[in-house]
Amino acid sequence: MAELTKFEEELNKLKTLEKDREKYFSSRQEMEMRLTESRNVKAELDLMDADSKVYKLIGAVLVRQDLEEARSTVEKRLEFIESEIKRVEASIADVVKKSTEQRDKVMNIQKSFQMAQQAAVAAQQQKK
């Protein structure tokens, strides 16, 4: 009975790791979209002349912003998003490794159950 409880605990750990993996994948996908959007903004800002007017949306108000300040802000945002993507990818690699190890652990417990069951059946057949 203790083996069954241990099996259920290990299976729950595996399920938790799988949920974490999905959460990280979703997070990475969202960051990839933000990265693409920021790259598009940077490309547009790079096309602008030095005397162009740039406005930043703050709440429901457009506020005039210096072009160089806007470029700097977008550059910093790109750096931040890229570093966050690297962090999330490292987390994904870690959780994938842990999931693989946990899956192996669960499969080994299952194999031991099957072997014990086969041994019990063989012992019963010998008694007959």
C-alpha positions as CSV (number, residue, x, y, z in Angstrom):
1,M,0.0,0.0,0.0
2,A,2.9,2.3,0.7
3,E,4.2,1.8,-2.8
4,L,0.9,2.9,-4.2
5,T,1.0,6.1,-2.2
6,K,4.6,6.8,-3.3
7,F,3.5,6.1,-6.9
8,E,0.6,8.7,-6.6
9,E,3.0,11.2,-5.0
10,E,5.5,10.8,-7.8
11,L,2.8,11.0,-10.5
12,N,1.5,14.3,-8.9
13,K,5.0,15.7,-9.0
14,L,5.2,14.8,-12.7
15,K,1.8,16.5,-13.4
16,T,3.0,19.7,-11.5
17,L,6.2,19.8,-13.6
18,E,4.1,19.4,-16.8
19,K,1.9,22.3,-15.7
20,D,5.0,24.5,-15.0
21,R,6.4,23.6,-18.5
22,E,3.2,24.7,-20.1
23,K,3.2,28.0,-18.1
24,Y,6.8,28.7,-19.2
25,F,5.9,28.0,-22.9
26,S,3.0,30.4,-22.7
27,S,5.2,33.0,-21.1
28,R,7.9,32.6,-23.7
29,Q,5.3,32.9,-26.5
30,E,3.9,36.1,-25.0
31,M,7.4,37.6,-24.7
32,E,8.2,36.6,-28.3
33,M,5.1,38.7,-29.4
34,R,6.3,41.6,-27.3
35,L,9.8,41.3,-28.8
36,T,8.4,41.4,-32.3
37,E,6.2,44.4,-31.5
38,S,9.2,46.3,-30.0
39,R,11.4,45.4,-33.0
40,N,8.7,46.9,-35.3
41,V,8.6,50.0,-33.2
42,K,12.4,50.3,-33.3
43,A,12.3,49.9,-37.1
44,E,9.7,52.7,-37.4
45,L,11.7,55.0,-35.1
46,D,14.9,54.3,-37.1
47,L,13.1,55.5,-40.3
48,M,12.2,58.9,-38.7
49,D,14.1,62.1,-39.2
50,A,15.6,63.9,-36.3
51,D,13.0,66.6,-36.4
52,S,10.0,64.2,-36.4
53,K,7.5,64.4,-33.7
54,V,7.0,61.3,-31.5
55,Y,4.2,60.8,-29.1
56,K,3.9,58.3,-26.3
57,L,0.5,56.9,-25.1
58,I,0.2,57.3,-21.3
59,G,-3.2,56.1,-20.2
60,A,-5.7,57.9,-22.5
61,V,-3.3,60.8,-23.3
62,L,-0.7,61.2,-26.0
63,V,2.4,62.9,-24.6
64,R,5.1,64.3,-26.8
65,Q,8.5,62.6,-26.4
66,D,12.0,63.3,-27.7
67,L,12.9,61.0,-30.6
68,E,16.2,59.9,-29.0
69,E,14.5,59.3,-25.7
70,A,11.9,57.1,-27.5
71,R,14.7,55.2,-29.3
72,S,16.6,54.7,-26.0
73,T,13.4,53.5,-24.3
74,V,12.7,51.0,-27.0
75,E,16.3,49.7,-27.0
76,K,16.1,49.1,-23.2
77,R,12.8,47.4,-23.6
78,L,14.3,45.1,-26.3
79,E,17.3,44.2,-24.0
80,F,14.9,43.5,-21.1
81,I,12.6,41.3,-23.2
82,E,15.6,39.4,-24.7
83,S,17.0,38.8,-21.2
84,E,13.6,37.6,-20.0
85,I,13.3,35.2,-22.9
86,K,16.7,33.7,-22.0
87,R,15.7,33.3,-18.4
88,V,12.4,31.6,-19.4
89,E,14.2,29.3,-21.8
90,A,16.6,28.3,-19.0
91,S,13.6,27.6,-16.8
92,I,12.1,25.5,-19.6
93,A,15.2,23.5,-20.0
94,D,15.4,22.9,-16.3
95,V,11.7,21.8,-16.0
96,V,12.1,19.6,-19.1
97,K,15.1,17.9,-17.5
98,K,13.2,17.4,-14.2
99,S,10.1,16.1,-16.1
100,T,12.2,13.5,-17.9
101,E,13.8,12.4,-14.6
102,Q,10.4,12.3,-12.9
103,R,8.8,10.4,-15.8
104,D,11.6,7.8,-15.6
105,K,11.0,7.5,-11.9
106,V,7.3,6.9,-12.4
107,M,7.9,4.3,-15.1
108,N,10.3,2.5,-12.8
109,I,7.7,2.3,-10.1
110,Q,5.2,1.0,-12.7
111,K,7.7,-1.7,-13.8
112,S,8.2,-2.8,-10.2
113,F,4.4,-3.1,-9.8
114,Q,4.2,-5.2,-13.0
115,M,7.1,-7.4,-11.9
116,A,5.5,-7.9,-8.5
117,Q,2.2,-8.7,-10.1
118,Q,3.8,-11.2,-12.5
119,A,5.7,-12.8,-9.6
120,A,2.4,-13.2,-7.6
121,V,0.6,-14.7,-10.6
122,A,3.5,-17.1,-11.2
123,A,3.5,-18.1,-7.5
124,Q,-0.2,-18.8,-7.6
125,Q,0.2,-20.9,-10.7
126,Q,2.9,-23.0,-9.0
127,K,0.6,-23.7,-6.0
128,K,-2.0,-25.2,-8.4
